[in-house]
Amino acid sequence: MKQDFELRKLRDFGQVFNDTFVFFKDNLKPLLRSLFVICGVLMLIGIVSTVATYLNVSSILNFKPDPNTYGVDRFNAAFFINLIITVFSLLITQACISLVTLCYMSVYLQNNNQEPTVTQVWGYFKYYFWRVLGASILTSILAIIGVFFCILPGIYLGIVFSLVIPIIVMENASFGYAFNKSFTLIRDNWWFVFGVLVVIGIIVYIANRIAAVPLSLTTVSSGFLTNKSILVPVMIFFAILQNMLLITHSLSSIAISLCYFDLVEQKEGTGLIGRIDNFGKAEPTEDAPGLEPAEEY
């Protein structure tokens, strides 16, 4: 029987890394269910726009210029429109996957370490979407400003601000509260969080290159293919794979959430207090009504 996964506990670097994959594996089916239901349409848009973009690139690479023209025909509006849609869909899908994962973990916590339903996760997602979007825009602007002054301040702020969204979702906090608390939690722990995010980031990057690299190679080599009929099916396959592998961004959200819980335990010890408060209380059932986010700070 699968044991409950305790989110609120102290963890060292190795435990955060290991537990990220343990939580992902133990909750794979319900988490994927929530991700596909909530983010499925975005993934489908991404697949279509990715195929269209790479087909346009292939046609540009195989373009035979007319000596009587200046060759500007190779760049057309359709290519740029598809490219913009592809980039935008990838970014918004990544953001939504991260938010769904955080909402899943928040409901998991409220359910006393029991699997959330898609309805519960969707309710949290809708509740936090605009607040998280606004916080993401503000923290991104501040981090970019830090980069303009000097690269190091931008990197430092980027790691600090990585805690803002988990604080908002886990504590139903306002942006101001989460902003201030992120600096409190990161104190004396910046390198710890930085190391976790770098290692997980490398893994996620490599996973996403599994489809992106063959897709690019297929596009570049399309001019040398004797059987053009296989081009579209191959592109569709790798486009689907590329968009499916965006789910690996859940690992980053799980990792930063485990860092958050570790830092909160160091500073506040809420996990122990919560276990004492919940001692003797009944476990939630599958028929329990949808949970409301905790009180806002």
MOJOPE-V35103 format. One record per helix or strand of 2 or more residues. SS is the DSSP state (a for helix, b for strand). FROM is the first residue (numbers start at 0). LEN is the number of residues. Records with the same first field share a line. If there is no record, write none. Layout:
SS->FROM-LEN  FROM-LEN
This chain:
a->12-14  27-34  71-3  76-34  117-32  150-21  174-12  189-35  228-39  269-8
